Each structure stands twice: as structure tokens, then as C-alpha cells.
Amino acid sequence: MVAPLAMEIGVIPSDAAAGLNYGIDKVRFLAPVSAGARVRLRVALAGIEPRDGGQMIMRTQNTLEVEGSEKPALIAETLALLIPAAGAHWQ
């Protein structure tokens, strides 16, 4: 659920040709999610690591909240490989 929700809220920069799921680190499942429950994903940028060819690894901290629950369902650090679009100038 984390990757599709992150894409829905626009985590990948608009000047990226592609953003690929590169992995998940430090996953903690804290509470169950019942079928049909409403969830919300909170995403915070944790860091950017430059790679060869103008690519970057984007690290984000994700918290999946369940409506009506005091505890989040999941906390995870995700990694995305960002590939710049032609003409993009990332620093």
C-alpha cells in the first residue's frame, strides 16, 4: 500500500523521467488494518543521495495511519531511484 499511496500524493518530482521502487528499510508493523478501513500515508523526505548519470536515491520516512486508531499501522523508510528527464538539471 505504501508505494501506490506515495505515488498518488506526488512523491516523485515532476522533472523525473521515472521513479522506481528501490527498497524498504526499517519496516515496523505496529497495528492491523481491517478490510475496508480508511488509511492515510504521511511522507517526509529523509535524504537524497546522488548517483552516477544524474540519478538519485530518495529516502523517505512513511507512516501509514488508520482512521480511528491511536497507533499507526506501519512505519517504514523507503528508497526510490529517481531518473532525471531529458533536460532536467538536478544538483
Backbone bond lengths (Angstrom), bond angles and torsions (degrees), N, CA, C in turn:
res aa  C-N    CA-C-N  psi(-1)  N-CA   C-N-CA  omega(-1)  CA-C   N-CA-C  phi
1 M - - - 1.450 - - 1.521 111.90 -
2 V 1.318 117.82 -27.27 1.459 120.23 -174.03 1.536 111.42 -65.16
3 A 1.318 118.14 -49.57 1.474 120.18 -176.29 1.532 112.43 -61.56
4 P 1.335 120.53 -49.23 1.468 118.81 179.72 1.534 113.12 -63.68
5 L 1.333 117.37 -37.18 1.462 119.37 177.97 1.527 110.77 -67.16
6 A 1.313 117.80 -39.18 1.461 121.11 178.24 1.531 110.71 -62.92
7 M 1.316 116.33 -40.42 1.470 119.90 177.70 1.530 110.35 -65.31
8 E 1.314 116.81 -38.59 1.461 121.82 -178.66 1.529 111.93 -63.64
9 I 1.330 117.06 -34.84 1.463 119.08 -178.88 1.529 112.80 -90.36
10 G 1.338 117.54 1.18 1.460 120.86 172.51 1.510 115.94 85.36
11 V 1.303 117.86 41.01 1.468 121.50 -179.78 1.531 111.69 -68.55
12 I 1.320 117.51 -33.51 1.470 121.46 -178.23 1.531 109.25 -79.27
13 P 1.337 118.32 127.69 1.476 121.00 -179.40 1.531 111.72 -58.75
14 S 1.320 115.74 148.19 1.466 120.60 -177.39 1.525 112.89 -67.93
15 D 1.348 117.77 -22.16 1.465 119.29 179.04 1.530 112.55 -94.63
16 A 1.322 116.81 19.53 1.469 121.33 174.85 1.523 109.00 -95.78
17 A 1.328 115.78 135.73 1.463 119.99 174.78 1.524 109.46 -71.10
18 A 1.340 116.43 -33.11 1.462 121.21 179.93 1.520 109.88 -158.97
19 G 1.303 114.76 152.23 1.455 122.85 172.27 1.516 107.13 -130.30
20 L 1.309 116.89 115.71 1.460 121.49 -174.30 1.520 110.84 -110.21
21 N 1.325 115.82 138.44 1.463 121.02 176.24 1.528 107.53 -62.65
22 Y 1.328 116.64 120.23 1.461 121.87 -175.39 1.527 112.01 -108.10
23 G 1.340 115.83 -7.36 1.457 119.45 176.42 1.508 112.92 141.12
24 I 1.330 114.55 173.04 1.460 122.21 179.16 1.519 107.75 -130.75
25 D 1.320 116.46 131.67 1.454 123.11 177.52 1.525 109.21 -117.16
26 K 1.312 115.92 157.25 1.464 122.65 170.42 1.519 113.15 50.11
27 V 1.310 117.75 52.78 1.463 122.08 -179.77 1.524 109.81 -82.98
28 R 1.332 115.75 133.38 1.459 121.91 175.89 1.520 107.86 -131.97
29 F 1.348 116.34 120.26 1.454 121.67 174.76 1.523 107.02 -95.00
30 L 1.337 117.19 113.72 1.454 121.64 -171.35 1.530 114.28 -105.10
31 A 1.331 117.67 -26.84 1.461 120.96 -178.37 1.528 108.98 -154.45
32 P 1.332 117.31 151.02 1.470 119.79 179.31 1.530 111.46 -73.65
33 V 1.331 115.28 158.59 1.461 122.31 173.50 1.523 106.30 -116.61
34 S 1.309 116.63 115.68 1.464 121.27 179.27 1.521 110.05 -73.22
35 A 1.322 116.39 149.50 1.471 121.19 176.77 1.524 108.67 -57.00
36 G 1.309 116.44 131.47 1.455 122.12 178.79 1.515 114.79 85.89
37 A 1.334 118.13 -3.40 1.464 121.18 -179.96 1.525 110.05 -68.58
38 R 1.319 115.38 147.92 1.465 120.71 175.84 1.516 108.56 -87.01
39 V 1.334 116.24 134.63 1.461 121.60 -178.80 1.520 109.75 -126.59
40 R 1.336 114.77 159.75 1.462 121.75 176.22 1.521 107.17 -139.09
41 L 1.328 116.51 137.01 1.458 121.46 177.46 1.516 109.28 -105.43
42 R 1.331 115.65 127.51 1.466 121.64 172.82 1.523 107.07 -106.42
43 V 1.320 115.65 130.51 1.466 121.15 -176.69 1.525 109.29 -125.89
44 A 1.332 115.69 132.85 1.467 121.56 176.17 1.524 108.44 -128.59
45 L 1.311 116.07 134.13 1.453 121.08 177.96 1.525 109.41 -67.69
46 A 1.333 116.35 126.15 1.467 121.22 -178.99 1.529 111.73 -105.49
47 G 1.336 117.34 -19.15 1.460 119.21 178.56 1.516 112.79 166.26
48 I 1.329 114.06 161.22 1.463 123.13 177.25 1.518 107.60 -129.72
49 E 1.327 116.32 132.32 1.463 121.53 178.88 1.534 109.21 -121.89
50 P 1.339 117.79 116.16 1.467 120.39 178.98 1.525 111.65 -64.99
51 R 1.318 115.31 147.02 1.463 122.94 177.17 1.527 108.19 -129.38
52 D 1.321 116.16 173.08 1.466 120.67 177.58 1.525 110.85 -63.15
53 G 1.328 115.92 153.47 1.455 121.71 175.36 1.518 114.10 71.67
54 G 1.330 117.83 18.95 1.457 121.07 179.30 1.517 114.10 81.14
55 Q 1.328 116.78 -0.39 1.465 119.68 178.83 1.526 109.88 -75.19
56 M 1.337 115.64 161.50 1.462 120.92 178.90 1.519 109.72 -141.61
57 I 1.326 115.06 151.09 1.458 121.39 170.54 1.529 106.07 -102.56
58 M 1.327 115.89 122.06 1.457 121.64 178.44 1.529 108.17 -103.27
59 R 1.318 115.81 126.47 1.469 122.25 179.59 1.528 107.69 -108.11
60 T 1.345 117.11 126.92 1.460 120.90 179.28 1.526 110.26 -127.48
61 Q 1.328 114.86 150.38 1.462 122.46 174.94 1.531 106.47 -100.24
62 N 1.335 117.34 123.79 1.453 122.84 -175.04 1.521 110.93 -118.49
63 T 1.324 115.56 135.45 1.459 121.78 175.90 1.528 107.46 -127.30
64 L 1.325 116.56 118.95 1.461 122.14 178.57 1.524 107.96 -97.12
65 E 1.328 115.58 112.04 1.458 121.67 -178.13 1.528 109.98 -99.58
66 V 1.327 116.07 146.80 1.463 122.65 177.81 1.522 107.96 -112.41
67 E 1.320 116.45 128.79 1.459 120.84 179.90 1.531 110.26 -57.09
68 G 1.330 116.19 129.39 1.454 121.64 178.51 1.519 115.34 85.36
69 S 1.329 117.52 -0.38 1.454 121.66 179.99 1.522 109.67 -108.71
70 E 1.332 116.53 137.53 1.458 120.38 178.40 1.525 112.05 -75.48
71 K 1.334 116.13 -29.43 1.469 120.98 -178.62 1.526 109.93 -100.47
72 P 1.336 117.25 142.79 1.469 118.73 173.17 1.530 110.20 -68.90
73 A 1.308 115.98 154.09 1.465 120.85 178.00 1.524 110.30 -75.50
74 L 1.331 116.55 -33.61 1.458 120.52 -172.62 1.515 109.93 -153.77
75 I 1.309 115.42 142.94 1.460 122.73 168.34 1.528 105.75 -128.20
76 A 1.330 116.66 128.19 1.466 119.85 -177.83 1.517 110.54 -151.16
77 E 1.319 115.07 149.86 1.456 122.14 173.01 1.524 105.99 -102.17
78 T 1.327 117.08 123.65 1.461 120.13 -179.20 1.523 110.57 -112.48
79 L 1.318 114.79 155.94 1.455 122.71 178.65 1.524 108.58 -121.94
80 A 1.327 116.26 136.91 1.463 121.69 175.70 1.522 108.53 -130.33
81 L 1.313 116.67 135.73 1.457 122.53 173.81 1.518 107.46 -89.69
82 L 1.325 116.25 117.49 1.462 121.82 179.88 1.519 109.71 -99.30
83 I 1.316 115.69 127.71 1.464 122.22 178.44 1.522 107.27 -111.48
84 P 1.331 118.10 121.06 1.452 120.10 -175.32 1.531 112.06 -70.58
85 A 1.332 115.46 146.80 1.450 120.94 174.44 1.523 108.39 -74.95
86 A 1.320 115.99 159.06 1.464 119.78 177.28 1.522 109.24 -56.97
87 G 1.320 116.93 130.02 1.452 121.82 179.13 1.522 114.52 90.11
88 A 1.326 117.90 -9.34 1.473 120.17 178.35 1.521 108.89 -73.71
89 H 1.314 116.19 139.74 1.462 121.55 -179.54 1.526 108.96 -121.49
90 W 1.311 116.87 90.45 1.458 121.97 179.28 1.506 109.16 -89.73
91 Q 1.293 116.86 141.90 1.458 122.18 179.21 1.502 109.49 -96.18
